[in-house]
Structures are given as C-alpha cells and as structure tokens.
Amino acid sequence: MNEIRLSEKEWPVERRWKATGKSRCFYLAELEKAVYGKFGEEGMELIRELWRKGAERFFLSGVAGFGIQGRGPADLLSYFKLGQEIMGYEMEFVEATEKKAVLRYHTCHFFEKPDPVAVKLCEAHFEFEKRAIEMFNPKLKIKFAALKSAGDPYCELVAELK
C-alpha cells in the first residue's frame, strides 16, 4: 500500500493546529447545544462546571508555560491571546495599561453567527475566565464587552483592576 502523507509545505504545523481547533470547537459547540436543548438549565450548569474545571486544570500551568510573570490585566489577557492564537484565532490587544486591558477576538471557532442559544453558551464558557481570574489575581475583574454570538463584529474581553 502506498501511504498518503500530508505535505509539510501545504500543511505546516500552524495550519494543522488551526484545522484541529476549528473542528474540535465545532463538535464541542454542537454537543453543548444538544445538552442545553435536552436538559435546559440543568445541562447549562453542567457546561459551566466543565469550563470552571478546565480553568482549574489548565490555566495556571498555561500561565507558567507561556512565561507570564506579572499579575496585571494585560498579563491575564496574554494567556487568552496566546492560547487562542495557537488554535488559529486572530487576536488583538486594543488597550493594555497597568489598570486595564482589552483583548479583541476577531475569530471564533465556536459561534461565528448571532444566535440566542450561542450567547447563553458563551456566557457558560465565561466560567473559565471567571475561575481563572480568581486563581490569578482576585483584585481584577473581567467581562466580555462584545460577543460575535450576540451580533457584534468581534468578541472583546476586558480585564481591569477593581
């Protein structure tokens, strides 16, 4: 048998990661929609718990692995910028000061189009960020100021000192 192999030129590692991120996020989003559709708020609480546990398992080791030293707003959002860029997201710092940082997500592999159920799921995903901030620096607060799933042209995550 002649084994078929991916061309490194046509399929560099970056393209492979982006494809992996897109497909996994698609399947996870569809699974979450199905869980919410079948189990309602009880299912949504399971999804929230999953994202909180994800933060507990991966966030601090990711911060260390990325070499993030500080504990300010931009340091916090650097974790999300780097992590999402690995999966092929287009990310941009719009503001980064000692007291406030704003990170814009130009792409989202989960929910690209406006959808009221997707908005609820985005809010459930936000449990990761909320748990992460508790572990990272409880003197910070965090919020999503814009969501693609709500019809905005991008998602925007804001972290600032309380």
Backbone torsions as a table, in degrees:
resi	resn	phi	psi	omega
1	MET	NA	138.7	177.0
2	ASN	-89.9	109.7	-176.4
3	GLU	-72.6	131.5	177.8
4	ILE	-89.1	130.2	-179.7
5	ARG	-126.8	148.8	176.3
6	LEU	-71.7	139.9	176.6
7	SER	-76.5	126.1	178.2
8	GLU	-61.2	-31.4	-179.6
9	LYS	-70.4	-45.2	-178.8
10	GLU	-81.0	-27.5	-178.2
11	TRP	-126.6	66.6	177.3
12	PRO	-65.9	165.1	-176.1
13	VAL	-53.2	-42.3	-179.0
14	GLU	-59.4	-42.9	179.0
15	ARG	-66.3	-37.5	178.6
16	ARG	-63.3	-44.7	179.2
17	TRP	-63.4	-41.6	179.8
18	LYS	-62.1	-44.2	179.0
19	ALA	-64.0	-40.4	177.8
20	THR	-62.6	-47.2	179.5
21	GLY	-59.4	-45.7	-179.5
22	LYS	-62.4	-47.0	-176.4
23	SER	-69.8	-41.5	179.4
24	ARG	-65.6	-40.5	178.8
25	CYS	-66.0	-37.2	177.3
26	PHE	-59.8	-50.3	-178.6
27	TYR	-64.0	-41.8	179.2
28	LEU	-64.3	-42.2	178.8
29	ALA	-61.9	-43.2	179.5
30	GLU	-66.0	-39.6	177.0
31	LEU	-63.1	-44.6	179.3
32	GLU	-62.7	-41.6	177.2
33	LYS	-60.3	-41.1	-180.0
34	ALA	-66.9	-42.1	178.8
35	VAL	-62.2	-46.4	179.6
36	TYR	-64.8	-42.1	179.8
37	GLY	-61.5	-37.9	-177.3
38	LYS	-85.0	-36.9	-171.6
39	PHE	-114.2	-1.2	176.8
40	GLY	59.1	-137.9	-176.2
41	GLU	-63.1	-31.9	176.6
42	GLU	-63.3	-41.5	175.9
43	GLY	-65.9	-38.7	179.1
44	MET	-63.7	-37.4	177.7
45	GLU	-65.3	-35.8	175.1
46	LEU	-62.4	-40.3	179.4
47	ILE	-66.2	-43.7	177.3
48	ARG	-58.3	-44.8	-179.7
49	GLU	-61.7	-40.2	177.7
50	LEU	-58.3	-45.4	-178.5
51	TRP	-69.6	-37.6	176.1
52	ARG	-62.4	-44.5	179.2
53	LYS	-64.2	-35.2	176.5
54	GLY	-60.4	-42.8	177.5
55	ALA	-62.6	-43.9	-179.1
56	GLU	-63.7	-32.8	-177.4
57	ARG	-83.0	-39.0	-168.7
58	PHE	-113.6	-23.3	-169.2
59	PHE	-62.7	-58.2	-174.8
60	LEU	-64.6	-37.0	176.8
61	SER	-67.5	-33.7	175.8
62	GLY	-67.2	-41.6	176.8
63	VAL	-57.5	-47.9	179.5
64	ALA	-64.2	-44.6	-178.6
65	GLY	-63.5	-32.6	177.5
66	PHE	-81.3	-7.3	179.3
67	GLY	76.4	24.7	-179.9
68	ILE	-77.2	120.2	-174.1
69	GLN	-99.1	-42.2	-174.1
70	GLY	-77.8	179.2	179.7
71	ARG	-131.4	25.4	179.5
72	GLY	-91.1	178.6	-178.0
73	PRO	-57.8	-45.1	-179.1
74	ALA	-68.7	-33.1	177.0
75	ASP	-63.3	-45.1	178.3
76	LEU	-58.7	-50.9	-176.3
77	LEU	-70.4	-20.0	175.5
78	SER	-61.2	-35.4	176.9
79	TYR	-58.4	-47.8	-177.6
80	PHE	-69.0	-38.1	178.5
81	LYS	-61.6	-51.7	-178.1
82	LEU	-64.8	-45.3	-179.4
83	GLY	-60.8	-41.9	-179.2
84	GLN	-73.9	-35.5	178.0
85	GLU	-63.2	-33.7	177.1
86	ILE	-58.6	-35.5	-179.0
87	MET	-89.3	7.6	175.1
88	GLY	94.3	11.3	176.9
89	TYR	-76.2	148.2	172.5
90	GLU	-96.0	114.6	-173.6
91	MET	-120.2	153.7	-179.5
92	GLU	-151.7	129.8	168.7
93	PHE	-77.4	123.8	178.2
94	VAL	-96.5	-26.7	178.9
95	GLU	-153.0	141.9	177.6
96	ALA	-154.9	98.6	176.8
97	THR	-123.4	-179.9	179.0
98	GLU	-66.0	-25.6	-175.3
99	LYS	-105.1	-18.4	-174.4
100	LYS	-153.4	142.3	174.0
101	ALA	-138.1	143.4	179.2
102	VAL	-128.7	124.5	-179.0
103	LEU	-117.4	127.6	-178.6
104	ARG	-106.4	130.5	175.6
105	TYR	-99.5	110.8	178.4
106	HIS	-84.5	-19.1	177.5
107	THR	-127.4	154.9	174.6
108	CYS	-146.8	123.8	179.6
109	HIS	-82.8	-9.7	179.8
110	PHE	-87.2	-62.0	-170.8
111	PHE	-135.7	94.9	-177.6
112	GLU	-82.8	-25.6	-173.1
113	LYS	-114.9	151.8	177.4
114	PRO	-58.7	135.5	-177.4
115	ASP	-166.1	121.5	-177.4
116	PRO	-60.6	-33.4	177.1
117	VAL	-70.3	-39.3	178.5
118	ALA	-62.7	-35.6	177.1
119	VAL	-59.9	-45.1	178.5
120	LYS	-62.3	-39.3	179.4
121	LEU	-69.2	-37.3	175.4
122	CYS	-60.7	-41.0	178.2
123	GLU	-63.9	-35.5	176.3
124	ALA	-68.1	-41.1	177.5
125	HIS	-59.9	-32.3	-177.3
126	PHE	-62.8	-13.9	175.3
127	GLU	-60.3	-29.2	176.2
128	PHE	-60.9	-52.5	-178.3
129	GLU	-62.4	-40.8	179.8
130	LYS	-63.5	-42.4	178.4
131	ARG	-69.8	-38.9	179.7
132	ALA	-59.7	-43.9	-177.7
133	ILE	-66.2	-34.5	176.7
134	GLU	-60.9	-38.5	-179.1
135	MET	-80.6	-31.4	-172.3
136	PHE	-82.3	-53.8	-179.1
137	ASN	-166.4	100.2	-177.7
138	PRO	-66.4	-5.3	176.2
139	LYS	-83.7	-1.0	178.2
140	LEU	-101.5	156.1	169.2
141	LYS	-125.9	155.5	-174.1
142	ILE	-141.1	147.3	177.2
143	LYS	-158.0	157.2	169.3
144	PHE	-93.7	121.8	-179.9
145	ALA	-92.5	-16.4	178.9
146	ALA	-151.7	148.1	178.7
147	LEU	-138.8	130.3	175.2
148	LYS	-59.9	-36.4	-178.7
149	SER	-65.7	-19.5	178.3
150	ALA	-96.2	2.8	177.6
151	GLY	103.5	-1.9	177.3
152	ASP	-73.6	156.3	-178.6
153	PRO	-73.2	-10.1	-179.5
154	TYR	-160.3	169.0	170.5
155	CYS	-98.6	144.7	180.0
156	GLU	-135.1	123.0	-178.7
157	LEU	-107.3	128.6	-177.1
158	VAL	-118.6	129.1	174.0
159	ALA	-124.3	135.8	179.1
160	GLU	-152.2	159.6	175.3
161	LEU	-66.4	143.1	178.3
162	LYS	-68.9	NA	NA
